[in-house]
């Protein structure tokens, strides 16, 4: 059973129930042991304060940019002076807040102007987050739009009694069929790659909670509010 292989708290049982429901479609993958919002890091799937966890202050950019289990889908100019990597979980409320409140400013003021190259990497904190990450990847060139949709509607599918039904309805808005939805969540190879990306983030880069950002290799744990974005990026754009 999934539950036997996950260290989760009660607020994540809703995610487990979603993946148990998916089991009706066929074999269901199980997340390897890893952080599931149980620590004191910025990851938060419910309410309460977020505190940054310890981790390396800086990681080699070359190491960060090494090929991942899943291909990085970059936004922005490859020659931008700032490389920004976000490790995010689709069920993390701080990640959703960054996407809804801060990312539009990041994109218009920095990515679109060639100042920042940005990528979001999957770091699922629970099975439902893994499902969301997989569905976004299965959407092909709609991946960015699906990530945005899932973060903007997070409360309507991640924190409800029947998250699987809600997630199905949400993805139908993108044109994904029920058959494609079921096939995606039963893609063991894709799940393994999502989990491998999480494990690399955890073991090589010290990611223990979400969101965690690496800006030109410097580690910035926790959400970046829109009012703080300019100050955070200014040192890299001198």
C-alpha positions in Angstrom: 0.0 0.0 0.0 1.1 3.6 -0.7 0.5 4.5 3.0 3.1 2.0 4.2 5.9 3.6 2.1 5.2 7.3 2.9 6.0 9.3 6.0 3.0 11.6 6.0 0.8 13.4 8.4 -3.0 13.4 8.6 -3.4 16.3 6.2 -1.8 14.2 3.5 -4.3 11.3 3.9 -6.5 13.1 1.4 -3.7 12.8 -1.2 -3.4 9.1 -0.4 -7.1 8.5 -0.9 -6.8 10.1 -4.4 -4.0 7.7 -5.5 -5.9 4.8 -3.9 -8.8 5.7 -6.1 -6.6 5.8 -9.1 -5.6 2.2 -8.4 -9.0 1.2 -9.8 -7.6 2.2 -13.2 -4.6 -0.2 -12.9 -1.2 -0.4 -11.1 -0.6 2.7 -9.0 3.0 3.9 -8.3 4.1 4.6 -4.8 6.3 7.5 -3.8 9.6 6.6 -2.3 10.3 7.7 1.2 10.8 11.4 1.3 9.6 14.7 2.8 5.9 15.0 2.9 5.4 18.3 4.6 6.2 16.8 8.0 9.3 18.9 8.7 9.7 22.6 9.6 10.5 23.8 6.1 8.7 26.2 3.8 6.5 23.3 2.5 3.0 23.7 3.6 0.0 21.7 2.5 -2.3 23.1 5.2 -2.2 26.1 7.5 0.6 27.3 9.8 3.9 29.2 9.7 6.7 28.2 7.4 10.3 28.1 8.5 13.3 27.6 6.2 15.3 24.4 6.8 19.1 24.1 6.8 20.8 23.3 3.5 23.8 24.3 1.4 23.9 28.0 0.9 25.3 27.6 -2.6 25.3 24.8 -5.2 27.6 24.6 -8.2 25.7 26.0 -11.2 27.2 23.3 -13.4 25.9 20.6 -11.1 22.4 22.3 -11.0 22.3 22.4 -14.8 23.3 18.8 -15.3 20.7 16.7 -17.2 17.8 15.7 -15.0 15.5 12.6 -15.1 13.0 14.9 -16.8 14.0 17.5 -19.3 14.1 21.1 -18.0 11.5 23.3 -19.8 13.1 26.7 -19.6 11.4 30.1 -19.9 13.5 33.0 -21.0 16.7 33.7 -22.9 19.4 31.0 -22.5 22.0 33.8 -22.3 20.2 35.6 -19.5 22.6 36.7 -16.7 20.4 35.1 -14.0 19.4 31.4 -13.9 16.6 30.7 -11.5 15.5 27.2 -10.6 12.4 26.5 -8.5 11.7 23.2 -6.8 8.0 23.1 -6.2 5.2 20.8 -5.2 1.7 21.1 -6.7 0.0 20.8 -3.3 2.3 23.4 -1.6 0.3 26.5 -0.8 3.4 28.7 -0.7 4.3 27.4 -4.2 0.8 28.4 -5.3 1.1 31.8 -3.8 4.4 32.4 -5.6 2.9 31.3 -8.9 -0.2 33.4 -8.5 1.2 36.5 -6.9 4.9 36.8 -7.8 5.5 34.8 -11.0 3.5 37.3 -13.2 6.0 40.1 -12.1 9.0 37.8 -12.6 7.8 37.0 -16.1 7.0 40.5 -17.3 9.9 42.3 -15.6 12.7 39.8 -15.9 12.0 36.7 -18.0 10.4 38.5 -20.9 13.1 41.2 -20.8 16.0 38.6 -21.1 17.2 39.2 -17.5 16.2 35.8 -16.0 16.0 32.3 -17.3 13.6 30.3 -15.2 12.6 26.6 -14.8 10.3 24.8 -12.4 11.3 21.3 -11.3 9.1 18.8 -9.7 9.5 18.1 -6.0 6.2 16.4 -5.0 5.6 16.3 -1.2 2.8 13.7 -1.4 1.1 11.4 -4.0 -1.5 14.0 -5.1 1.3 16.4 -5.9 3.0 13.7 -7.9 -0.2 13.2 -9.8 -0.4 16.9 -10.6 3.2 17.0 -11.8 2.6 13.9 -14.0 -0.5 15.4 -15.5 1.3 18.6 -16.3 4.1 16.7 -18.0 1.6 14.6 -19.9 0.1 17.8 -21.3 3.1 18.3 -23.7 3.4 21.9 -24.8 0.5 22.8 -22.5 2.7 22.0 -19.4 3.3 25.6 -18.4 -0.5 26.4 -18.8 -1.4 23.3 -16.7 1.0 24.2 -13.9 -0.5 27.7 -13.8 -4.0 26.3 -13.8 -3.3 23.8 -11.0 -1.7 26.4 -8.8 -4.5 28.9 -9.5 -7.2 26.4 -8.6 -5.2 24.5 -5.9 -7.8 25.0 -3.2 -10.5 23.5 -5.4 -8.8 20.2 -6.0 -6.1 19.7 -3.4 -8.1 20.4 -0.3 -11.4 18.8 -1.0 -13.0 15.5 0.0 -12.8 13.9 -3.5 -9.5 15.3 -4.9 -9.3 12.8 -7.7 -12.7 13.8 -9.1 -11.8 17.5 -8.7 -8.4 17.0 -10.4 -10.2 15.1 -13.3 -12.6 18.0 -13.8 -9.8 20.5 -13.6 -7.7 18.8 -16.3 -10.8 18.5 -18.6 -10.6 22.3 -18.9 -7.4 21.8 -20.8 -8.9 19.3 -23.2 -7.5 16.2 -21.5 -9.7 13.2 -22.0 -10.6 10.8 -19.2 -8.6 8.0 -21.0 -5.5 10.3 -21.3 -5.9 11.3 -17.6 -6.0 7.6 -16.5 -3.2 6.6 -18.8 -1.0 9.4 -17.5 -1.5 8.5 -13.8 -0.6 4.9 -14.5 2.6 5.7 -16.4 5.1 4.1 -14.1 8.1 5.3 -16.2 6.9 8.9 -15.9 6.3 8.5 -12.1 9.8 7.1 -11.7 11.3 10.1 -13.4 9.3 12.6 -11.3 10.4 10.8 -8.2 14.0 10.6 -9.4 14.0 14.4 -9.9 12.8 14.8 -6.4 15.5 12.5 -5.0 18.2 14.4 -6.9 16.9 17.7 -5.5 16.9 16.2 -2.0 20.2 14.3 -2.0 22.4 16.5 -4.2 21.1 19.9 -3.6 19.7 19.7 -0.1 16.1 20.5 -1.0 13.9 19.5 1.9 10.8 21.7 1.5 9.1 23.8 -1.1 9.4 26.2 -2.6 13.2 26.2 -2.7 14.9 28.5 -5.3 18.4 28.4 -6.6 19.5 31.8 -8.2 22.8 31.5 -10.0 23.5 28.6 -7.6 22.6 30.5 -4.4 19.9 28.8 -2.3 16.8 30.8 -1.4 14.4 28.7 0.6 10.7 29.8 1.0 8.2 31.8 -0.9 9.4 35.1 -2.5 6.6 37.7 -2.2 6.2 40.1 -5.1 7.4 43.0 -3.0 10.7 41.3 -2.3 11.4 40.1 -5.8 13.4 43.2 -7.0 15.6 43.1 -3.9 16.3 39.4 -4.2 17.3 39.7 -7.9 19.1 43.0 -7.7 22.5 41.6 -6.6 22.6 39.4 -9.6 21.9 42.1 -12.1 24.6 44.7 -11.2 
